[in-house]
Amino acid sequence: MKTTTAIIATLALAAFLSGCFVHAPPPDGPGIYRPAVHPSQAVVVQAEFYHSDIEWVLWEYYDWDYDVVYDLHHRYRYSDDEIALILFLAYHGHCQPVRIIQWRQSGIPWMTITTHHLRLQPDIFFVPVASTYRLGPPYGNAYGRYWKNPRTVVLSDSEMFSLVYLKTTCLAYNASPIDVIRLREQGHDFNYIVRTHRNEGHHIRTVHGRDVKDPPSKVRISSDKHDQGKGRPETGSDKDKPGKDKPKADSKPKPDKDKPTGNSGNRGQGGGNSGGGKGKK
């Protein structure tokens, strides 16, 4: 009787184990089971990956896709100044930011990227200011060399960063360069200047004619970018390109008017329309 019970128990155990093996998921590769990977979808995240007000102005004015700015911060770990310069050069050079990143990671200086690789003239960084105006830091030396020979002036990295902020602020808000320079000479940074324009009700007028008043509280980015780990992956990925629902940098026309009106007053003329700006997505 005990023998019969033992045989029945053994057969029941064998049937149970065989059922487990039959219904086990098929392995993917040598003894490894991998769950199915679903296509990435856009997710809504807090718009906190831009680190400063002036960076937000560059992002909005040149109409870059949210994913581009997110990658520059979280994927490549560039500073705010470097991101501002990359967005500026990629737009005016009609290329994708990843191309500039490749040159930069090869050790090529910013000025060489500008003049030799993108074939841009150094005067792309300057807004017109009368040479009779005496400029102090951080613009005095750069403008002094520019007034003497605008096409051969060589700029330091810090001068390029400061000039990008100055030009973009003037263009985005149709602000007077002298007004902005005076605020800088008084010790105010560009985040203060941008917040001042915003508090006065001025809108950013983007290169495509869209009015933007305030930064968005939430934006959509690809879920795979939101979840990816830290560190800098190799360059050349298509993920660095702007989304399909927005114009790419190399297809964007340059602004019809590349300089603000006048050297005094008139601040915010181009951005005083009523009504808030629409978000990108």
Residue frames relative to the residue before (quaternion, step in Angstrom):
aa qw qx qy qz dx dy dz
M 1.0000 0.0000 0.0000 0.0000 0.00 0.00 0.00
K 0.6570 0.5029 -0.3030 0.4729 3.56 0.96 -0.89
T 0.6326 0.5352 -0.3330 0.4500 3.54 1.06 -0.81
T 0.6502 0.5172 -0.3156 0.4584 3.60 0.95 -0.88
T 0.6516 0.5170 -0.3112 0.4597 3.59 0.96 -0.88
A 0.6495 0.5207 -0.3116 0.4582 3.58 0.99 -0.84
I 0.6481 0.5163 -0.3216 0.4583 3.58 1.02 -0.86
I 0.6527 0.5149 -0.3142 0.4583 3.59 0.95 -0.93
A 0.6590 0.5085 -0.3101 0.4594 3.60 0.95 -0.87
T 0.6447 0.5220 -0.3202 0.4575 3.58 1.02 -0.78
L 0.6623 0.4991 -0.3052 0.4682 3.58 1.00 -0.91
A 0.6413 0.5234 -0.3293 0.4542 3.60 1.01 -0.79
L 0.6505 0.5098 -0.3117 0.4688 3.58 0.99 -0.83
A 0.6506 0.5121 -0.3172 0.4625 3.58 0.99 -0.84
A 0.6465 0.5133 -0.3265 0.4603 3.61 1.00 -0.80
F 0.6470 0.5258 -0.3186 0.4509 3.56 1.01 -0.81
L 0.6821 0.4845 -0.2859 0.4673 3.57 0.92 -0.92
S 0.6358 0.5209 -0.3385 0.4580 3.59 1.01 -0.73
G 0.6255 0.5317 -0.3384 0.4599 3.57 1.07 -0.71
C 0.6312 0.5305 -0.3370 0.4544 3.59 1.02 -0.73
F 0.6737 0.4915 -0.2973 0.4649 3.54 0.97 -0.89
V 0.6375 0.5410 -0.3344 0.4348 3.57 1.00 -0.76
H 0.7759 0.3603 -0.1840 0.4841 3.56 0.93 -0.90
A 0.4273 0.6953 -0.4798 0.3222 3.61 1.20 0.13
P 0.5449 -0.6213 0.4381 0.3537 3.62 -1.01 0.69
P 0.5341 -0.6334 0.4437 0.3417 3.59 -1.00 0.71
P 0.4743 -0.6749 0.4770 0.3032 3.60 -0.96 0.76
D 0.2561 -0.7310 0.6113 0.1624 3.53 -1.25 0.59
G 0.7905 0.0936 -0.1066 0.5958 3.51 -0.09 1.27
P 0.7455 -0.4181 0.2798 0.4371 3.57 -1.27 -0.15
G 0.8536 -0.1670 0.0583 0.4900 3.53 -0.08 1.33
I 0.6213 0.5293 -0.3503 0.4594 3.62 1.21 0.34
Y 0.1972 -0.7711 0.5951 0.1115 3.54 -0.87 0.94
R 0.0657 -0.7947 0.6034 0.0077 3.54 -0.81 1.02
P 0.4277 -0.6928 0.5095 0.2784 3.61 -0.81 0.91
A 0.6131 -0.5581 0.4135 0.3763 3.53 -1.22 0.53
V 0.3060 -0.7441 0.5690 0.1703 3.58 -1.02 0.88
H 0.2607 -0.7790 0.5535 0.1370 3.54 -0.64 1.10
P 0.5961 -0.5742 0.4075 0.3859 3.61 -1.05 0.61
S 0.5234 -0.6452 0.4549 0.3205 3.56 -1.04 0.81
Q 0.1561 -0.7784 0.6041 0.0696 3.53 -1.11 0.75
A 0.5753 -0.5816 0.4432 0.3665 3.54 -1.23 0.46
V 0.1085 -0.7774 0.6176 0.0503 3.54 -1.04 0.81
V 0.4244 -0.6816 0.5366 0.2596 3.54 -1.22 0.56
V 0.0027 0.7982 -0.6011 0.0388 3.58 -0.77 1.03
Q 0.6043 -0.5279 0.4398 0.4034 3.53 -1.30 0.29
A 0.4104 -0.7192 0.5076 0.2381 3.59 -0.92 0.90
E 0.2989 0.7791 -0.4905 0.2513 3.54 0.56 1.18
F 0.5364 0.6571 -0.4038 0.3426 3.58 1.24 0.05
Y 0.5769 0.4635 -0.4295 0.5176 3.60 1.19 0.09
H 0.3574 -0.8103 0.4427 0.1402 3.53 -0.74 1.08
S 0.8073 0.1544 -0.0726 0.5649 3.61 1.17 -0.25
D 0.6309 -0.5455 0.3962 0.3840 3.55 -1.25 0.39
I 0.6675 0.4998 -0.3195 0.4501 3.59 0.93 -0.80
E 0.6146 0.5254 -0.3542 0.4699 3.58 1.08 -0.60
W 0.6093 0.5439 -0.3437 0.4634 3.57 1.06 -0.74
V 0.6286 0.5334 -0.3370 0.4547 3.61 1.00 -0.80
L 0.6594 0.4977 -0.3115 0.4695 3.61 0.91 -0.87
W 0.6457 0.5305 -0.3081 0.4547 3.54 0.97 -0.93
E 0.7200 0.4336 -0.2546 0.4783 3.58 0.86 -0.92
Y 0.6694 0.5348 -0.3244 0.4009 3.58 0.80 -1.00
Y 0.7576 0.3538 -0.2016 0.5101 3.58 0.90 -0.89
D 0.4153 -0.7628 0.4239 0.2567 3.59 1.34 0.22
W 0.2278 0.7747 -0.5539 0.2029 3.56 0.85 0.95
D 0.5407 -0.6145 0.4689 0.3320 3.53 -1.18 0.60
Y 0.6112 -0.5760 0.3969 0.3704 3.58 -1.10 0.66
D 0.6405 0.5506 -0.3349 0.4177 3.59 0.94 -0.85
V 0.6066 0.5655 -0.3568 0.4301 3.60 1.07 -0.68
V 0.6915 0.4615 -0.2770 0.4818 3.57 0.85 -0.99
Y 0.6192 0.5472 -0.3435 0.4462 3.60 1.00 -0.77
D 0.6636 0.5098 -0.3029 0.4562 3.59 0.92 -0.90
L 0.6514 0.5287 -0.3294 0.4332 3.57 0.90 -0.88
H 0.6885 0.4561 -0.2775 0.4908 3.60 1.05 -0.70
H 0.8308 0.3148 -0.1228 0.4422 3.53 0.51 -1.26
R 0.7093 0.4384 -0.2638 0.4848 3.56 1.13 -0.50
Y 0.8014 0.2741 -0.1195 0.5181 3.55 0.90 -0.97
R 0.3234 -0.8018 0.4609 0.2004 3.59 1.31 -0.15
Y 0.2870 0.7530 -0.5414 0.2399 3.58 0.88 0.89
S 0.5425 -0.6100 0.4695 0.3365 3.54 -1.24 0.53
D 0.6848 -0.4724 0.3506 0.4301 3.56 -1.29 0.25
D 0.6522 0.5164 -0.3172 0.4553 3.60 0.95 -0.86
E 0.6696 0.4975 -0.3020 0.4615 3.59 0.92 -0.88
I 0.6387 0.5202 -0.3289 0.4618 3.58 1.00 -0.80
A 0.6307 0.5319 -0.3329 0.4566 3.58 0.97 -0.83
L 0.6861 0.4791 -0.2852 0.4673 3.58 0.91 -0.91
I 0.6313 0.5298 -0.3347 0.4570 3.61 1.00 -0.76
L 0.6659 0.4950 -0.3073 0.4660 3.59 0.88 -0.90
F 0.6449 0.5292 -0.3036 0.4604 3.57 1.03 -0.86
L 0.7180 0.4494 -0.2585 0.4644 3.59 0.77 -1.03
A 0.6416 0.5281 -0.3348 0.4442 3.59 0.98 -0.78
Y 0.6509 0.5017 -0.3229 0.4693 3.58 1.01 -0.74
H 0.7388 0.4150 -0.2438 0.4717 3.59 0.69 -1.06
G 0.6987 0.4508 -0.2780 0.4809 3.60 1.14 -0.50
H 0.3667 -0.7636 0.4620 0.2625 3.59 1.34 0.04
C 0.5721 0.5401 -0.4179 0.4541 3.57 0.78 1.04
Q 0.5738 -0.5775 0.4481 0.3694 3.54 -1.30 0.13
P 0.6153 -0.5743 0.3832 0.3804 3.63 -1.05 0.64
V 0.6048 0.5807 -0.3696 0.4005 3.60 1.02 -0.68
R 0.6066 0.5498 -0.3649 0.4433 3.60 1.09 -0.57
I 0.6540 0.4910 -0.3061 0.4873 3.57 0.99 -0.82
I 0.6153 0.5471 -0.3397 0.4547 3.58 1.05 -0.76
Q 0.6427 0.5273 -0.3252 0.4508 3.59 0.95 -0.82
W 0.6598 0.4919 -0.3086 0.4770 3.57 0.93 -0.85
R 0.6755 0.5090 -0.2984 0.4423 3.54 0.90 -0.94
Q 0.6811 0.4795 -0.2883 0.4723 3.58 0.96 -0.83
S 0.6068 0.5227 -0.3531 0.4836 3.58 1.28 -0.19
G 0.5850 -0.6185 0.3500 0.3909 3.57 1.29 0.05
I 0.4403 0.6950 -0.4604 0.3335 3.59 1.23 0.24
P 0.4664 -0.6895 0.4731 0.2884 3.64 -0.81 0.95
W 0.6423 -0.5451 0.3801 0.3820 3.55 -1.22 0.55
M 0.6675 0.5093 -0.3152 0.4423 3.59 0.90 -0.86
T 0.6407 0.5133 -0.3208 0.4724 3.59 1.05 -0.73
I 0.6106 0.5357 -0.3444 0.4708 3.58 1.04 -0.74
T 0.6706 0.5210 -0.2975 0.4363 3.56 0.93 -0.92
T 0.8043 0.3497 -0.1659 0.4508 3.56 0.61 -1.14
H 0.7702 0.3800 -0.2006 0.4713 3.61 0.91 -0.85
H 0.7520 0.3841 -0.2209 0.4880 3.58 0.88 -0.89
L 0.7534 0.3280 -0.1947 0.5356 3.59 0.95 -0.84
R 0.2911 -0.7943 0.4841 0.2235 3.59 1.32 -0.26
L 0.3655 0.7042 -0.5110 0.3306 3.54 0.93 0.98
Q 0.4516 -0.6657 0.5187 0.2895 3.57 -1.07 0.70
P 0.5861 -0.6046 0.3960 0.3663 3.63 -1.00 0.68
D 0.6119 0.5787 -0.3683 0.3938 3.60 1.10 -0.56
I 0.4346 0.6899 -0.4636 0.3467 3.62 1.28 0.00
F 0.6668 0.5304 -0.2961 0.4318 3.61 1.17 -0.58
F 0.7132 0.5035 -0.2476 0.4200 3.59 1.14 -0.51
V 0.2355 -0.6910 0.6589 0.1815 3.51 -1.30 0.56
P 0.5823 -0.6173 0.3863 0.3614 3.60 -0.99 0.73
V 0.0728 0.7459 -0.6570 0.0815 3.53 -0.93 1.04
A 0.4995 -0.6688 0.4575 0.3065 3.59 -0.85 0.94
S 0.4987 -0.6862 0.4493 0.2801 3.55 -0.91 0.95
T 0.5682 0.5924 -0.3826 0.4240 3.60 1.25 -0.22
Y 0.6036 0.5514 -0.3634 0.4467 3.59 1.22 -0.33
R 0.3139 -0.7583 0.5451 0.1713 3.57 -0.79 1.02
L 0.1490 -0.8196 0.5522 0.0320 3.53 -0.46 1.26
G 0.2676 -0.7412 0.5936 0.1632 3.52 -1.13 0.77
P 0.7433 -0.3465 0.2775 0.5004 3.60 -1.23 -0.30
P 0.6401 -0.1745 -0.7405 -0.1071 1.58 -2.13 1.30
Y 0.5889 0.6376 -0.3383 0.3638 3.60 1.24 0.18
G 0.4980 0.7120 -0.4145 0.2706 3.60 1.16 -0.48
N 0.7144 0.4501 -0.2705 0.4625 3.59 0.73 -1.02
A 0.6572 0.5169 -0.3172 0.4476 3.60 0.92 -0.88
Y 0.6960 0.4556 -0.2799 0.4793 3.59 0.87 -0.90
G 0.5921 0.5699 -0.3674 0.4354 3.60 1.09 -0.63
R 0.6855 0.4460 -0.2798 0.5028 3.59 0.94 -0.86
Y 0.6299 0.5483 -0.3329 0.4380 3.58 1.04 -0.74
W 0.6595 0.5091 -0.3149 0.4547 3.61 0.93 -0.85
K 0.6536 0.5094 -0.3213 0.4584 3.61 1.07 -0.63
N 0.7940 -0.1070 0.1054 0.5891 3.59 0.89 -0.90
P 0.2183 -0.8471 0.4682 0.1245 3.60 0.16 1.26
R 0.7189 0.4725 -0.2674 0.4340 3.63 1.06 -0.55
T 0.7514 0.3505 -0.2173 0.5151 3.59 1.20 -0.20
V 0.3822 0.7339 -0.4891 0.2758 3.59 1.23 0.15
V 0.2130 -0.7560 0.6095 0.1081 3.56 -1.04 0.88
L 0.1805 -0.8156 0.5476 0.0488 3.56 -0.75 1.10
S 0.4346 -0.6495 0.5518 0.2913 3.54 -1.18 0.59
D 0.6788 -0.4800 0.3480 0.4332 3.58 -1.25 0.26
S 0.6806 0.4909 -0.3035 0.4513 3.59 0.85 -0.93
E 0.6305 0.5220 -0.3369 0.4652 3.60 1.06 -0.68
M 0.6331 0.5242 -0.3324 0.4625 3.58 1.01 -0.76
F 0.6454 0.5200 -0.3279 0.4534 3.58 0.92 -0.85
S 0.6862 0.4920 -0.2870 0.4524 3.58 0.84 -0.99
L 0.6723 0.4985 -0.3003 0.4574 3.59 0.96 -0.83
V 0.6086 0.5399 -0.3512 0.4634 3.59 1.08 -0.69
Y 0.6601 0.5007 -0.3082 0.4675 3.58 0.91 -0.87
L 0.6584 0.5138 -0.3105 0.4540 3.58 0.92 -0.90
K 0.7035 0.4702 -0.2883 0.4482 3.59 0.73 -1.01
T 0.6830 0.4924 -0.3050 0.4450 3.59 0.85 -0.92
T 0.6340 0.5229 -0.3354 0.4606 3.60 0.99 -0.75
C 0.6643 0.5030 -0.3046 0.4615 3.58 0.94 -0.90
L 0.6900 0.4749 -0.2868 0.4649 3.60 0.91 -0.88
A 0.6750 0.5167 -0.3091 0.4264 3.58 0.88 -0.94
Y 0.7913 0.2834 -0.1384 0.5238 3.58 0.94 -0.87
N 0.3832 -0.7202 0.4818 0.3198 3.59 1.29 0.03
A 0.3062 0.7881 -0.4693 0.2546 3.53 1.08 0.84
S 0.5455 -0.6011 0.4751 0.3399 3.55 -1.22 0.47
P 0.4856 -0.6711 0.4690 0.3065 3.62 -0.81 0.92
I 0.6408 0.5307 -0.3348 0.4422 3.59 0.99 -0.79
D 0.6338 0.5258 -0.3382 0.4554 3.60 0.99 -0.76
V 0.6737 0.4856 -0.2945 0.4729 3.57 0.93 -0.89
I 0.6552 0.5121 -0.3167 0.4563 3.58 0.93 -0.88
R 0.6288 0.5345 -0.3385 0.4521 3.59 0.99 -0.75
L 0.6426 0.5096 -0.3226 0.4726 3.59 0.99 -0.79
R 0.6440 0.5093 -0.3219 0.4715 3.57 1.03 -0.77
E 0.6640 0.5036 -0.3062 0.4603 3.58 0.96 -0.84
Q 0.6401 0.5071 -0.3170 0.4824 3.58 1.22 -0.43
G 0.6208 -0.5896 0.3194 0.4062 3.57 1.28 0.02
H 0.5198 0.6318 -0.4235 0.3890 3.61 1.24 0.08
D 0.3446 -0.7247 0.5512 0.2287 3.57 -1.02 0.76
F 0.6921 -0.5031 0.3223 0.4050 3.56 -1.30 0.16
N 0.5578 0.5776 -0.4068 0.4357 3.59 1.13 -0.38
Y 0.6376 0.5089 -0.3123 0.4868 3.58 1.05 -0.78
I 0.6569 0.5166 -0.3135 0.4509 3.58 0.91 -0.90
V 0.6585 0.4982 -0.3116 0.4702 3.60 0.95 -0.86
R 0.6623 0.4984 -0.3155 0.4620 3.59 0.89 -0.87
T 0.6109 0.5495 -0.3494 0.4502 3.60 1.09 -0.69
H 0.6542 0.5001 -0.3076 0.4768 3.58 0.93 -0.88
R 0.6688 0.5074 -0.3031 0.4510 3.56 0.93 -0.91
N 0.6706 0.5008 -0.2989 0.4585 3.58 0.93 -0.87
E 0.6629 0.4841 -0.2990 0.4866 3.58 1.18 -0.54
G 0.5783 -0.6327 0.3540 0.3741 3.59 1.31 0.11
H 0.4527 0.6886 -0.4603 0.3301 3.60 1.20 0.22
H 0.2953 -0.7486 0.5719 0.1591 3.55 -1.06 0.82
I 0.4451 -0.6046 0.5726 0.3293 3.52 -1.31 0.38
R 0.1639 -0.7395 0.6421 0.1180 3.56 -1.00 0.84
T 0.2994 -0.7953 0.5015 0.1621 3.58 -0.30 1.27
V 0.6882 -0.4762 0.3470 0.4233 3.57 -1.31 0.19
H 0.7088 0.4114 -0.2562 0.5125 3.58 1.21 -0.37
G 0.6179 -0.6153 0.3279 0.3634 3.58 1.22 0.42
R 0.4955 0.6468 -0.4393 0.3783 3.59 1.20 0.33
D 0.3290 -0.7444 0.5487 0.1913 3.60 -0.94 0.87
V 0.0299 -0.7821 0.6221 -0.0205 3.57 -0.93 0.96
K 0.2328 -0.7964 0.5474 0.1094 3.57 -0.78 1.04
D 0.8287 0.0403 0.0438 0.5565 3.58 0.65 -1.13
P 0.5866 -0.5533 0.4402 0.3948 3.58 -1.21 0.38
P 0.4948 -0.6436 0.4773 0.3363 3.63 -1.05 0.61
S 0.4628 -0.6715 0.4989 0.2930 3.55 -1.17 0.55
K 0.7884 0.0832 -0.0384 0.6083 3.58 1.16 -0.63
V 0.0780 -0.7840 0.6151 0.0297 3.55 -1.17 0.67
R 0.4281 -0.6698 0.5388 0.2789 3.55 -1.32 0.23
I 0.0740 0.7598 -0.6446 0.0410 3.53 -0.99 0.89
S 0.6422 -0.5249 0.3831 0.4065 3.56 -1.24 0.36
S 0.5253 -0.6680 0.4281 0.3076 3.55 -0.91 0.93
D 0.6276 0.5401 -0.3574 0.4319 3.61 1.02 -0.66
K 0.6454 0.4917 -0.3274 0.4842 3.60 1.11 -0.59
H 0.6398 0.5308 -0.3305 0.4468 3.56 1.04 -0.73
D 0.7531 0.4113 -0.2068 0.4700 3.58 1.04 -0.78
Q 0.5412 0.6614 -0.4173 0.3090 3.59 1.13 -0.38
G 0.5814 -0.6316 0.4041 0.3159 3.54 -1.18 0.64
K 0.6524 -0.5148 0.3927 0.3939 3.49 -1.37 0.07
G 0.5922 0.5800 -0.4333 0.3536 3.51 -1.35 0.12
R 0.4677 -0.6742 0.5017 0.2737 3.51 -1.28 0.35
P 0.2481 -0.7580 0.5802 0.1650 3.61 -0.54 1.08
E 0.6682 -0.4739 0.3671 0.4406 3.51 -1.30 0.09
T 0.5155 -0.6592 0.4587 0.2989 3.52 -1.14 0.69
G 0.6260 0.5760 -0.3994 0.3418 3.51 -1.36 0.17
S 0.4909 0.6722 -0.4368 0.3412 3.58 1.22 -0.01
D 0.5165 -0.6377 0.4776 0.3138 3.54 -1.13 0.67
K 0.5353 0.6417 -0.4144 0.3604 3.58 1.19 -0.31
D 0.6202 0.5643 -0.3520 0.4160 3.57 1.18 -0.37
K 0.5774 0.6066 -0.3777 0.3950 3.57 1.22 -0.17
P 0.5827 -0.5754 0.4260 0.3845 3.58 -1.13 0.55
G 0.6166 -0.5783 0.3939 0.3608 3.56 -1.20 0.58
K 0.6276 -0.5744 0.3791 0.3638 3.53 -1.21 0.50
D 0.6567 0.5311 -0.3243 0.4261 3.56 1.12 -0.53
K 0.7146 0.3477 -0.2606 0.5482 3.58 1.27 0.12
P 0.5821 -0.5815 0.4141 0.3893 3.60 -1.09 0.53
K 0.4348 -0.6793 0.5252 0.2716 3.54 -1.08 0.76
A 0.6652 -0.5432 0.3328 0.3895 3.52 -1.22 0.57
D 0.7086 0.4701 -0.2850 0.4424 3.57 0.94 -0.87
S 0.6826 0.4535 -0.3001 0.4883 3.59 1.22 -0.09
K 0.5376 0.6352 -0.4065 0.3772 3.57 1.29 -0.06
P 0.3923 -0.6817 0.5492 0.2824 3.59 -0.96 0.72
K 0.5110 -0.6167 0.4896 0.3448 3.53 -1.16 0.53
P 0.6307 -0.5298 0.3763 0.4241 3.59 -1.13 0.46
D 0.5371 -0.6318 0.4497 0.3318 3.55 -1.04 0.81
K 0.7767 0.1949 -0.0912 0.5920 3.53 1.11 -0.75
D 0.1542 -0.8426 0.5131 0.0543 3.54 -0.30 1.25
K 0.7464 0.3041 -0.2470 0.5379 3.57 1.13 0.41
P 0.4969 -0.6569 0.4751 0.3097 3.58 -1.07 0.71
T 0.5589 -0.6223 0.4383 0.3290 3.52 -1.27 0.40
G 0.8675 0.1282 -0.0954 0.4711 3.54 -0.94 0.96
N 0.4055 -0.7039 0.5306 0.2418 3.53 -1.32 0.21
S 0.7748 0.1879 -0.1600 0.5820 3.58 1.22 0.16
G 0.8147 0.2306 -0.1889 0.4974 3.51 -1.17 0.65
N 0.7036 0.5080 -0.3295 0.3719 3.55 -1.33 -0.49
R 0.3322 0.7609 -0.5147 0.2139 3.61 1.07 0.38
G 0.8398 0.2026 -0.1648 0.4760 3.51 -0.99 0.95
Q 0.3348 0.7590 -0.5156 0.2144 3.63 1.11 0.29
G 0.7276 0.4528 -0.2645 0.4422 3.54 0.90 -0.88
G 0.7601 0.3909 -0.2209 0.4698 3.60 1.13 -0.23
G 0.4971 0.7018 -0.4116 0.3016 3.60 1.13 0.32
N 0.3654 0.7371 -0.5032 0.2644 3.61 1.19 0.31
S 0.4818 -0.6607 0.4876 0.3058 3.53 -1.12 0.62
G 0.6899 0.4550 -0.3508 0.4403 3.53 -1.21 0.53
G 0.4659 -0.6926 0.4810 0.2682 3.56 -1.00 0.82
G 0.5345 -0.6213 0.4705 0.3270 3.50 -1.26 0.48
K 0.4778 -0.6603 0.4986 0.2950 3.53 -1.19 0.51
G 0.5205 -0.6277 0.4843 0.3170 3.53 -1.19 0.60
K 0.6454 -0.5438 0.3677 0.3906 3.51 -1.25 0.36
K 0.8179 0.1292 -0.0338 0.5597 3.53 0.89 -0.85
